[in-house]
C-alpha cells in the first residue's frame, strides 16, 4: 500500500502545480517527465499514465469534484481536490484495467474517512444516472457517456458498496481506542528547591551611530572624453554641411530667377517667390495645355470641323441659363420677403389673441388667491395644535436622555481600559523590534570590516577564450572599429557629392521651366486683356419674369394688410406706438439682404465666369 501511496502523492503534487488558464498540457507533461526521472521505470509509467489522463479529462473530473465539495466535502481543504480527481479518474477509466483488488489497495493507502465519503457520493446510483450523466453528456456524446462510463460504474456499484462498508468499520475501530491494562508506574516527585529570584529587566542597548557614507565621486556626473570628442566632430560636420547647403541654395535661386528679375527691383514691384513644387505644377499645366492645342491644330489640318458655331451656340445657351438663374434668385428673394410679411401679420394676430388670454388669466388668478387665503388659515390652526403636542413629548424625553448618557459613559470607560492594554503590548513589541534591529546592524558592520580584494588586472591584447565564433582582443576590436569609421566617412563623402550633383541638375531643369512659364504667362495676359475688352463692349440686358411680377404683387398686398392691422393695434393699445427693438433689427436685416441681392444681380448682368485654360490658349 505504501507503494501506491507514493505514486498517488507524486501525481497529486504535479496536479497541484497545473493551472489551466496559464499552462499548456503538453508542455506541462514534458516538464513533469523531467521531474519524475528519479522514480523507477514502473512508477514513472503509472504516474505518467494517470497524470496525462487527469489532464485530458479535466472537465469531467472537475464536474464531479466541485459538486462533492459543494455538498459533502465543504469541510475539506482546497489541496484535497487533486486527490479526489485522481480517485475519480481511476474509478471511471482504469477500474477494469487495474482490477478491483488493486483498486482496493490504492483506496486503503489514502485517508479512510475522505475516501469513504467520496466513494459513497460518486457511486450513488441516483447521482450517476441523473445529474452526472447529464453534465457529462454536455461535453461528450450521450451514447458514448452511457455505454463506456455510466454502465461500467453501475456494474461495479455492489463491490464498491462492500468496500465502503469495510472502510466505515475501519474508521469506527480507529476512532474507539482499545482499553488496555497498564502496569503501575512509579510517580516522580518534584524536588523542594529554593525558588530563584526574578531576573531584572536589562537596560536597552543604545542605538549605534551609523558612519557617514562616502560621497559620490564627481566623475559620475561628467561625460567621458570620447563622447565629448564625438560631439565636437558632429558639430563641425554639421556646420560644414550647412555652409555647403547654403551655397547650393543661393546658386539655385540665382539661376532660377529670370534675367529681368536678377537686377535690383523697386519696392513697389516685388515678385512672389515660387518653390519647386509650384514651379513643377505650373510647368506641367502649361505643357498639358500646349499639347492639347497642338492636338487640336493637328485635327484641323487633318480635316476636322471648327468649333466656332458650337461656341456661339454655347454662349447663347450660357446667357439664357444666366438669365434663368437670375430669375430664380429674384424669386427666392421675393419669396423670403413674402414669408417675412406673412410672419409679421401672424405675429400681430397672435398678440391680439394673447391680450384676450391675459384678461381670462387675471380673472382665474383672483379666484385662486381667495382659495389660497382660506387654505393658509386652516394650515395655521393645524400647525399650532402640532406645536403643543411636540412640547408635551419633549418633557418625557429628558429622563431617557439621562439614562443614555450614563450608559455611554460606562462604554467609554471600558474602551479606555482596552486601549491602555493595547498600548502596553505595542510598546513591548517596539522594544523587541529595536533589539532585533541592533543585532542586524552589528552583523552588517562585522561583514563590512572584512577585507575585500579590489581591482583586477586586464590584458587588452589577450583573447577571452569563451569558445565563441569570431573572438578577438580589445586592441584588435578598436583597430577594426577605426577602419569601419574610415569606410563610413568615405561613403558619406561620396553620397554628399552625389546629392550636390543632383541638386545642380535639378536647378538647371527648374531654370528652363521658369523661362517656359514666363512665356506662357505673357501670352495668357494678352488673351485675358482682349476678353475683358470684349466684355465691356457687350453688356447683358436685364429681363423680367412673370413669376417675379406675381410675387411682387403678393408682397404689396401683404404689406398693405399688415399696415391696416398695425393701425388697429395702435388704436387699441396706445402704449405699443413705439416699435420694439427686435422688429427694427428684423426690418434692417431684410433691407440689407435686398441690397446685397441687387448688387449681386448687377454683377451677374455685367458678365459670367471666365473661360477655361484651353480657350485662353486659343485666344493667345
C-alpha positions in Angstrom: 0.0 0.0 0.0 2.9 2.3 0.6 4.0 1.8 -3.0 0.7 3.0 -4.4 0.5 5.8 -1.9 3.8 7.3 -3.1 2.7 7.0 -6.7 -0.6 8.9 -6.0 1.3 11.5 -3.9 3.5 12.2 -6.9 0.5 12.6 -9.2 -1.3 14.9 -6.7 1.8 17.0 -6.4 2.1 17.5 -10.2 -1.7 18.3 -10.5 -1.4 21.0 -7.8 1.2 22.8 -9.9 -1.0 22.8 -13.1 -3.0 25.9 -13.9 -5.5 25.5 -16.8 -5.5 29.2 -17.8 -1.7 29.6 -17.8 -0.1 26.2 -18.6 -0.2 24.2 -21.8 -0.9 20.5 -21.1 1.7 19.2 -23.5 4.5 21.4 -22.2 3.4 20.7 -18.6 3.7 16.9 -19.2 7.2 17.4 -20.7 8.3 19.3 -17.7 6.7 16.7 -15.4 8.6 13.9 -17.2 11.9 15.5 -16.4 11.0 15.9 -12.7 9.9 12.2 -12.4 13.2 10.8 -13.6 14.3 9.9 -10.1 11.5 7.3 -9.8 11.7 3.7 -11.0 10.6 2.9 -14.6 7.4 1.1 -13.3 6.4 4.0 -11.1 7.2 6.5 -13.9 4.8 4.7 -16.3 2.0 4.5 -13.8 2.4 8.2 -12.8 2.7 9.4 -16.4 -0.5 7.5 -17.4 -2.6 8.8 -14.5 -1.3 12.4 -14.9 -2.0 12.5 -18.6 -5.4 11.1 -18.2 -6.3 13.6 -15.5 -5.2 16.5 -17.7 -7.1 15.1 -20.7 -10.4 14.6 -18.9 -10.0 17.7 -16.7 -13.6 18.9 -17.4 -15.3 15.6 -16.5 -13.4 15.3 -13.2 -13.9 18.9 -12.3 -17.7 18.5 -12.6 -17.8 15.6 -10.0 -15.2 17.1 -7.6 -16.9 20.5 -7.5 -20.3 19.0 -6.8 -18.8 16.8 -4.0 -17.1 19.8 -2.4 -20.3 21.8 -2.5 -22.4 19.1 -0.9 -20.5 16.6 1.3 -16.9 18.0 1.2 -17.4 21.5 2.5 -15.0 20.9 5.4 -12.1 19.6 3.3 -9.3 21.9 2.2 -8.6 23.0 -1.4 -5.5 20.9 -1.6 -7.6 17.7 -1.4 -9.3 18.5 -4.8 -6.5 16.9 -6.7 -6.7 13.7 -4.6 -10.4 13.3 -5.4 -9.8 14.0 -9.1 -7.2 11.1 -9.2 -9.6 8.7 -7.4 -12.4 9.7 -9.8 -10.2 9.1 -12.8 -9.1 5.6 -11.5 -12.7 4.5 -10.8 -14.0 5.8 -14.2 -11.3 4.9 -16.7 -8.9 2.3 -15.1 -11.1 0.2 -12.8 -11.4 -2.6 -15.5 -7.7 -2.5 -16.2 -6.4 -2.4 -12.7 -8.8 -4.9 -11.2 -10.9 -4.5 -8.1 -8.3 -5.9 -5.6 -5.6 -3.4 -6.8 -8.2 -0.6 -6.7 -9.0 -1.5 -3.1 -5.3 -1.4 -2.2 -5.0 2.1 -3.7 -8.0 3.3 -1.8 -6.7 1.9 1.5 -3.4 3.8 1.0 -5.3 7.1 1.3 -7.1 8.7 4.2 -10.0 6.4 5.1 -12.7 9.0 6.1 -12.2 11.1 2.9 -12.2 8.1 0.6 -15.3 6.7 2.3 -17.3 9.9 1.8 -16.2 10.4 -1.8 -16.9 6.8 -2.9 -20.4 6.9 -1.3 -21.1 10.2 -3.2 -19.7 9.2 -6.6 -21.1 5.6 -6.7 -24.5 6.6 -5.6 -26.9 5.4 -8.4 -29.1 8.4 -8.0 -26.2 10.7 -8.8 -24.7 8.6 -11.6 -27.9 8.2 -13.5 -29.2 11.8 -13.1 -27.0 14.9 -13.0 -23.6 13.3 -13.5 -24.8 11.7 -16.7 -26.4 15.0 -17.9 -23.3 17.1 -17.2 -21.0 14.7 -19.0 -23.4 14.5 -21.9 -23.0 18.2 -22.4 -19.2 17.7 -23.0 -19.3 14.3 -24.9 -21.9 12.3 -26.9 -24.7 11.0 -24.6 -24.4 7.5 -26.2 -20.7 7.3 -25.6 -21.1 8.5 -22.0 -23.7 5.9 -21.1 -22.0 3.0 -22.8 -18.4 3.5 -21.8 -18.6 5.2 -18.4 -22.0 5.1 -16.7 -22.9 1.5 -17.3 -19.4 0.1 -16.1 -19.7 2.2 -12.9 -23.2 0.8 -12.3 -21.9 -2.8 -12.7 -19.1 -2.2 -10.1 -21.5 -0.5 -7.7 -22.2 -3.6 -5.4 -18.4 -4.4 -4.9 -17.7 -0.7 -4.2 -20.5 -0.7 -1.6 -18.9 -3.6 0.2 -15.6 -1.6 0.1 -17.3 1.4 1.6 -18.8 -0.7 4.4 -15.4 -2.1 5.2 -13.8 1.4 5.3 -16.6 2.6 7.6 -15.8 -0.3 10.0 -12.1 0.5 9.9 -12.7 4.2 10.7 -15.0 3.3 13.6 -12.4 0.9 15.1 -9.7 3.6 14.8 -11.9 6.2 16.5 -12.6 4.0 19.6 -9.2 3.0 21.1 -8.9 -0.3 22.8 -8.9 -0.4 26.6 -5.6 -1.8 27.8 -4.5 -2.5 31.4 -1.4 -0.6 32.2 1.1 -1.6 34.9 1.6 0.7 37.9 4.4 3.2 37.1 6.5 5.0 39.7 5.3 8.6 40.0 8.3 11.0 40.4 8.0 13.9 42.9 9.4 17.3 42.4 12.5 18.5 44.5 11.8 21.1 47.1 14.2 23.7 45.8 14.5 27.3 46.6 12.7 29.5 44.1 15.1 31.6 42.1 14.9 35.4 42.2 13.2 37.0 39.2 15.6 38.5 36.6 15.9 42.2 36.3 14.9 43.8 33.1 18.1 44.7 31.3 18.6 48.3 30.2 18.1 48.8 26.4 21.2 48.9 24.4 22.0 52.3 22.8 21.4 52.6 19.1 24.8 52.6 17.3 25.7 55.7 15.4 25.9 55.0 11.6 29.1 56.2 10.0 28.8 58.9 7.4 28.8 57.3 3.9 31.3 58.2 1.3 30.3 61.0 -1.1 29.6 60.1 -4.8 32.7 60.9 -6.9 32.5 63.8 -9.3 33.5 61.7 -12.3 30.0 60.1 -12.1 28.4 63.4 -13.3 31.0 64.1 -16.0 30.6 62.9 -19.6 33.5 60.7 -20.9 36.2 62.3 -23.1 35.3 60.0 -26.0 31.7 61.3 -26.0 32.9 65.0 -25.9 35.2 64.4 -28.9 32.3 62.8 -30.8 30.1 65.8 -30.1 32.8 68.2 -31.3 33.2 66.2 -34.6 29.4 66.2 -35.1 29.1 70.0 -34.6 32.0 70.6 -37.1 30.4 68.3 -39.7 27.0 69.9 -39.3 28.4 73.4 -39.7 30.3 72.4 -42.8 27.2 70.7 -44.3 25.1 73.8 -43.6 27.6 76.1 -45.3 27.7 73.8 -48.4 23.9 73.6 -48.5 23.5 77.4 -48.1 25.9 78.0 -51.1 24.0 75.5 -53.2 20.6 77.1 -52.4 21.9 80.6 -53.2 23.3 79.4 -56.6 20.0 77.6 -57.3 17.9 80.7 -56.5 20.1 82.9 -58.5 19.9 80.6 -61.6 16.1 80.0 -61.2 15.3 83.8 -61.3 14.7 85.2 -64.8 17.2 87.7 -66.2 14.7 90.6 -65.8 14.4 89.7 -62.1 18.1 89.3 -61.3 18.5 93.1 -61.4 17.5 95.1 -58.4 13.8 95.9 -58.5 11.8 98.7 -56.9 9.9 98.0 -53.6 6.6 98.7 -55.4 7.2 95.8 -57.9 8.0 92.9 -55.5 7.8 89.4 -57.1 6.2 86.3 -55.5 8.7 83.6 -54.6 7.8 80.2 -56.1 9.0 77.0 -54.6 10.0 73.9 -56.5 6.6 72.3 -56.2 4.8 75.4 -57.6 7.2 75.7 -60.5 6.8 72.0 -61.5 3.0 72.1 -61.1 2.6 75.3 -63.2 5.1 73.9 -65.9 3.1 70.7 -66.1 -0.1 72.6 -66.5 1.2 74.8 -69.4 2.8 71.7 -71.0 -0.5 69.9 -70.9 -2.3 72.9 -72.4 0.2 73.2 -75.3 -0.2 69.5 -76.1 -4.0 69.9 -76.2 -3.7 72.9 -78.5 -1.3 71.0 -80.8 -3.7 68.1 -80.9 -6.5 70.5 -81.9 -4.4 72.0 -84.7 -3.5 68.6 -86.0 -7.1 67.6 -86.1 -7.9 70.8 -88.0 -5.1 70.1 -90.5 -6.5 66.6 -91.0 -9.9 68.0 -91.9 -11.8 68.1 -88.6 -14.6 70.7 -88.2 -14.3 74.1 -86.5 -16.0 74.7 -83.2 -16.9 78.4 -83.8 -20.6 77.7 -84.4 -20.7 75.5 -81.3 -19.0 78.1 -79.2 -21.6 80.8 -80.4 -24.4 78.4 -79.5 -22.8 77.7 -76.2 -22.5 81.4 -75.4 -26.3 81.9 -76.2 -27.2 79.0 -74.0 -25.0 80.2 -71.2 -26.6 83.7 -71.4 -30.1 82.1 -71.3 -29.0 79.9 -68.3 -27.7 83.0 -66.6 -31.0 84.9 -67.1 -32.8 81.8 -65.7 -30.5 81.8 -62.7 -31.1 85.5 -62.1 -34.9 85.0 -62.3 -34.7 82.0 -59.8 -32.6 84.1 -57.4 -35.0 87.0 -57.6 -37.9 84.6 -57.0 -36.2 83.2 -53.9 -35.6 86.7 -52.6 -39.2 87.8 -53.1 -40.4 84.6 -51.5 -38.3 85.3 -48.5 -39.7 88.8 -48.3 -43.3 87.5 -48.7 -42.7 84.9 -45.9 -41.4 87.8 -43.7 -44.6 89.9 -44.4 -46.8 86.9 -43.5 -44.8 86.2 -40.3 -45.3 89.8 -39.2 -49.0 89.6 -39.9 -49.3 86.3 -38.0 -47.4 87.8 -35.1 -49.9 90.7 -34.9 -52.8 88.3 -34.8 -51.0 86.3 -32.1 -50.6 89.5 -30.0 -54.3 90.2 -30.2 -55.1 86.6 -29.1 -52.6 86.9 -26.2 -54.4 90.0 -24.9 -57.7 88.2 -24.6 -56.0 85.2 -22.9 -54.3 87.6 -20.4 -57.6 89.0 -19.3 -59.0 85.5 -18.7 -55.9 84.6 -16.7 -56.3 87.6 -14.4 -59.9 86.6 -13.5 -58.8 83.0 -12.7 -55.8 84.3 -10.6 -58.2 86.3 -8.4 -60.3 83.2 -7.6 -57.1 81.2 -6.8 -55.9 83.9 -4.4 -59.1 83.7 -2.4 -58.8 79.9 -2.2 -55.2 80.2 -1.1 -56.0 82.6 1.7 -58.6 80.2 3.1 -56.2 77.2 2.9 -53.5 79.3 4.7 -55.8 80.0 7.7 -56.6 76.3 8.1 -52.9 75.3 8.0 -52.0 77.9 10.7 -54.6 76.3 13.0 -53.2 72.8 12.5 -49.6 74.0 13.0 -50.5 75.4 16.4 -52.0 72.2 17.6 -48.9 70.2 16.4 -46.6 72.6 18.3 -48.5 71.9 21.6 -48.2 68.2 21.1 -44.4 68.4 20.5 -43.9 70.4 23.7 -45.7 67.7 25.8 -43.5 65.0 24.1 -40.2 66.8 24.9 -40.9 66.7 28.7 -40.8 62.8 28.6 -37.5 62.8 26.6 -35.3 64.2 29.3 -35.4 61.1 31.5 -34.5 58.9 28.6 -31.6 61.1 27.7 -30.1 60.9 31.2 -30.2 57.0 31.0 -28.5 57.1 27.6 -25.7 59.4 28.9 -25.0 57.1 31.8 -24.7 54.0 29.5 -22.4 55.9 27.1 -20.0 56.8 30.0 -19.6 53.2 31.0 -18.9 52.2 27.4 -16.2 54.9 27.1 -14.6 53.7 30.3 -14.3 50.2 29.0 -12.9 51.3 25.7 -10.2 53.4 27.5 -9.1 50.4 29.6 -8.8 48.2 26.4 -6.8 50.9 24.6 -4.3 51.1 27.5 -3.7 47.3 27.3 -3.1 47.6 23.5 -0.6 50.5 24.0 1.4 48.4 26.5 1.6 45.5 24.2 2.7 47.7 21.3 5.4 49.3 23.4 6.8 45.8 24.3 6.7 44.8 20.6 8.6 48.0 19.6 11.3 47.3 22.2 11.7 43.8 20.8 11.9 45.1 17.2 14.5 47.7 18.3 16.7 44.9 19.8 16.5 42.8 16.7 17.5 45.7 14.5 20.5 46.4 16.7 21.6 42.8 16.2 21.3 43.0 12.4 23.2 46.3 12.3 26.1 44.8 14.3 26.2 41.8 12.0 26.3 44.1 8.9 29.1 46.1 10.5 31.1 42.9 11.0 30.6 41.9 7.4 31.8 45.4 6.2 35.0 45.2 8.2 36.1 42.0 6.3 38.9 42.7 3.8 37.9 42.6 0.1 40.0 42.4 -3.0 39.6 45.5 -5.2 40.8 45.9 -8.7 41.5 43.4 -11.5 44.4 43.2 -14.0 43.3 43.2 -17.6 45.4 42.4 -20.6 43.9 44.3 -23.7 45.8 42.1 -26.1 44.5 38.8 -24.7 41.6 36.9 -26.3 39.0 35.9 -23.7 38.7 32.3 -24.9 35.0 31.7 -24.3 34.8 29.5 -27.4 32.6 31.9 -29.4 32.9 32.4 -33.1 35.0 35.4 -34.1 36.5 36.2 -30.7 39.2 38.9 -30.6 41.0 41.1 -28.2 40.2 44.6 -27.2 43.1 46.1 -29.2 42.0 44.3 -32.4 38.4 45.4 -31.8 39.5 49.0 -31.6 41.5 48.7 -34.8 38.6 47.2 -36.7 36.3 50.0 -35.3 38.7 52.6 -36.6 38.8 51.0 -40.1 35.0 50.8 -40.1 34.6 54.5 -39.2 37.0 55.4 -42.0 34.9 53.5 -44.5 31.8 55.1 -43.3 33.3 58.6 -43.6 34.4 57.8 -47.2 30.8 56.6 -48.1 29.3 59.7 -46.6 31.5 62.0 -48.7 30.6 60.1 -51.9 26.9 60.4 -51.0 27.3 64.1 -50.3 28.9 64.6 -53.8 26.1 62.7 -55.5 23.5 64.8 -53.7 25.2 68.1 -54.7 25.4 67.0 -58.3 21.7 66.0 -58.3 20.7 69.4 -56.9 22.6 71.2 -59.7 20.9 69.1 -62.3 17.5 69.9 -60.7 18.2 73.6 -60.6 19.1 73.6 -64.3 15.7 71.9 -65.1 13.9 74.5 -63.0 15.6 77.4 -64.8 14.4 76.0 -68.2 10.9 75.5 -66.8 10.8 79.1 -65.4 11.6 80.5 -68.9 8.8 78.5 -70.4 6.4 79.6 -67.7 7.2 83.3 -68.2 6.4 83.0 -71.9 3.1 81.3 -71.2 2.2 83.9 -68.6 2.8 86.7 -71.1 0.5 85.0 -73.7 -2.2 84.4 -71.1 -2.1 88.1 -70.0 -2.6 89.3 -73.5 -5.5 86.9 -74.1 -7.2 88.0 -70.8 -6.9 91.7 -71.8 -8.6 91.0 -75.1 -11.5 89.2 -73.5 -12.0 92.0 -71.0 -12.4 94.5 -73.8 -15.0 92.3 -75.5 -17.0 92.0 -72.2 -17.1 95.8 -71.8 -18.5 96.3 -75.3 -21.4 93.8 -74.9 -23.2 94.2 -71.5 -26.2 92.0 -70.8 -29.7 93.5 -70.5 -31.9 92.7 -67.5 -35.1 90.8 -68.1 -38.3 90.5 -66.1 -40.1 87.2 -65.4 -43.9 86.6 -64.8 -43.1 84.7 -61.5 -41.2 87.7 -60.2 -44.0 90.1 -61.1 -46.6 87.9 -59.4 -44.5 87.7 -56.2 -44.1 91.4 -56.1 -47.9 91.9 -56.3 -48.5 89.5 -53.5 -45.8 91.2 -51.3 -47.5 94.6 -51.9 -50.9 93.1 -50.8 -49.4 91.6 -47.6 -47.7 94.9 -46.8 -51.0 96.8 -47.1 -52.8 94.3 -44.9 -50.0 94.5 -42.3 -50.3 98.3 -42.2 -54.0 98.1 -41.6 -53.5 95.6 -38.8 -50.8 97.7 -37.2 -53.1 100.7 -37.2 -55.8 98.7 -35.4 -53.3 97.6 -32.8 -52.1 101.2 -32.2 -55.7 102.3 -31.7 -56.5 99.5 -29.2 -53.1 99.8 -27.4 -51.6 103.3 -27.3 -48.5 102.1 -25.4 -47.5 100.0 -28.4 -46.8 103.0 -30.6 -43.1 102.7 -30.1 -41.6 99.8 -32.3 -39.8 97.0 -30.5 -36.0 96.7 -31.0 -36.4 93.2 -32.4 -38.8 94.5 -35.1 -36.3 97.2 -36.0 -33.5 94.7 -36.3 -35.6 92.4 -38.5 -36.5 95.2 -40.8 -32.9 96.3 -41.1 -31.8 92.7 -41.8 -34.3 92.3 -44.6 -33.2 95.7 -46.1 -29.6 94.6 -46.1 -30.5 91.3 -47.7 -32.4 93.1 -50.5 -29.5 95.5 -51.2 -27.0 92.6 -51.4 -29.2 90.7 -53.8 -29.5 93.8 -56.0 -25.7 94.2 -56.1 -25.2 90.5 -57.0 -27.8 90.9 -59.8 -25.9 93.8 -61.3 -22.6 91.9 -61.1 -24.1 88.8 -62.9 -25.7 91.1 -65.5 -22.3 92.5 -66.4 -20.7 89.1 -67.2 -20.4 85.5 -66.1 -17.5 83.2 -65.3 -14.3 83.3 -67.3 -13.4 80.7 -70.0 -11.2 77.7 -69.2 -7.5 77.2 -69.8 -8.0 75.7 -73.3 -9.9 78.8 -74.6 -7.2 81.1 -73.1 -4.6 79.3 -75.2 -6.8 79.5 -78.2 -7.1 83.3 -77.8 -3.3 83.5 -77.4 
